[in-house]
Amino acid sequence: MKRSTTRTTAVVATVLATGLLAGCAEELPTPKPEAPVAAAVVTQSQEREILDKVAEVVGKVEKTKDADKLAARLDGPALSIRETQLKVADARGDKEPLTDLSMEMQQVILPSDQEWPRSSFAITVQPKDLTTPVLMAFNQATARDQYKLWGWVRLLPGVTMPQFAEADLGSPAVPEDDESLKVTPKDAIKQYASVLTVDKKSKYADNFADDDLRQFFRDYGKLQVEAINKEECDGSFKVEYEPTKDSVRAVRTADGGALVVASMVSQETITAKEEGCEIGPPTKTTKALWGDADVSNVVEVNYKDMVAMYVPPKDSKDEISLVGYEHVPSSVSNG
Amino acid sequence: MVQRILATLLILAGLGGIGYGVATATVLRESDTVVATATPSGDGTMVVTEPGVLGLVDDQVTVRATVPEGQKVTLALGSDVDVLGWVGDDPYDSVTGLSSWETLSVAPGTAPATEEGAADGEETADASAEKPASGPDPAGSDMWISEVSGETTVSLRWTEEPGRVVLLAAGVGKDAEAPTLELTWPRPVTTPYLWPGVLGGGLLLIIGVFIAIGARRNKNRGSKGRTPSAVRTRQPDSELPRRDAVFGVDGDQSGPSGHEPGGGLPPALGDPVEGGTAVFPPASPVLPGRGQAARNAPEPEPDQSRSWGAPAPFGGAAPITPPPAAEPAPGPAPAPVAAPAASIRGIRRRRGQGSGAAPADPTQPPAQPTPFGGAAPARAPMAPEAPAPAQAAPAAPAASDKPMTRREMRMRDQAQRRAATGAMPTVPASEPEPEPAPEAEQPQTPSSRAAAWRQTWGVTGNDGGN
């Protein structure tokens, strides 16, 4: 009897003790963060929202012609070029000068670097006007800035884009003085400016594959010169390119090379002999920009340019090749 | 006494167990949510959670941020890199985890890589750190996964996703202060003690109740049947009246119930002096000639032991137990006859009836008025002898009316066949009465049941005796 009583008491005590202890002793959880993984710092859905926001601003300004609003989502060369395009379009009275910046993308190249500035790139689908797709570069200067459209180029017809890492993984940015490339991005753009200016006479000509832009200037210059020579005015045509101060943006390609986007300015000069020869603006756009200025024997057209090129890795035998450009006349003068 | 204490303890423990089990599911049940608050330390206008804090308790978290009335506050969710990048060199508070279930631990955020710079121009750094002229507003950044802005209080729900998502809460605008954060997580609450508590407690309760009942019975019996131990006598004194009353009622009410006390409560017989006797007489009238005669005839003591299932312990005459009940069966027949029959039958069963010396029968019956208890053992030895078996024959008929009719019949037949005619007279006498048997049976059942119960729970009559 006593034994069973004791036992009962013990059992009851144990049950109660267990219960009470269990009630109090639940451990506080501690944060168990996931380990950082290599991934794009911008997700595709975020990129989509960014694109929508930029496109909204671009679209709104296109309608309202209130270029001041562009600064909210455009930056650097893109802002400058778009303002020019808007000005030209306004002068011409049509929208042809405006590059189609609708942002339906066939490919996005997202940044993997956690530091700022961050750059992302995107390639649009073929625009409705059957012009070539546009490669856009976006930039987030600091963490408290928004992503802004920094620049764009129209891809060359039939160009093959280099391969990039999976969008989800992100592609690292390439600094402008990166040595792992055949030529650093900054040098590449300098060299290309030289090549565009003097073409095959440039000492860098061997680094670059021939391309549509160089061919365009050859054809265009020849056309202008021939036209002037018909009047026996001894025409000449000259193009000068030079990089802007605004730095380049470069992103690593899958093969270790880089896609480099850079802005330049250029000036083409068409001259005829002074006596008895007067030449005017050559194109519809330049005519619109010309206004009612007096004609002379000189036409100077200033352009704002963007070029995008593929720079292969250092040990590659490939040449640097242009993948796209934008060439927007910004002003015309009679010299 | 001890039984009572045990019973009380068990009942209390049972009730306690049930109560505790229920309480864990009700009063003591933990909250369905964990609500933890972070109070900013005062520096800066921003509070940032560390990676993993949002998913600390559950994947679903509701964040509420409060700033002084009328001020603007913004909540934003983003990757830790983005958020810390956005915060930059500004001072902020970092929520590092739970310091209790109600409180979040807060530490001054460590501005990345600014310490060297701070060493250079500590004063300027501090000056700028302490009070930003105006709290910057993170609202609208492309980097946020989710955000909300509002005045005074805003809240935001978030379901944890893969990645290192952290929360940025910022007081915005002039004289902004860092908001007070409140994180609320749902928590699955289990009640692991509910059913164990209720079931275990219930079991203890039941056991306790049974013991209590057993104790009460024992006491009744013990108090009436015996005088020896001081403990026992003392108790009964106070309790006896009540018990007697109970039994009196039982006895008065009906035949069957009257039997139970009769079988189970010989005390009345043992203790004629007490009120019990008064009660009993009425019971006996219900069943006039039968049990009463048999019971009364023997001495009280042995009877008692038998009725409590004690026969088994005594002299190994277990089989005899039924007989007492059987005795009444032969109602019509003279009581003496019936009694012997019962006892003999038991013997016969044990021994088999190898020797069919029926002739002795006639003589035996009369001699057996004291078949009970003590008598049984005495008889056992006799069984082997011729006379005993003989008795079996007469006994058979008497017993046959009870459960084991067929076998009894067979035996009786055999006995008849073998036995000399002399045995016959007795047999017919017992045979005639059919009815009484069933009735007699009933009284027995309760007592035997009680005995079984007592054995099961270890509450044998010994307890009382010891």
Interface residues (C-beta under 8 A of the other chain):
Chain A: M1 K2 S4 T5 T8 T9 V11 V12 V15 L16 G19 A22 G23 L28 P29 T30 P31 K32 P33 E34 P36 V41 V42 Q46 E49 I50 K53 Q114 W116 Q140 T142 A143 R144 Q146 Y147
Chain B: V2 Q3 I5 L6 L9 L10 A13 G16 G17 Y20 T24 L28 E30 E50 P51 G52 V53 G55 L56 V57 S79 D80 V81 D82 G85 W86 G88 T96 G97 L98 S99 S100 W101 P136 P138 G140 S141 D142 M143 I145 P162 G163 R164 P192 Y193 G197 G200 L204
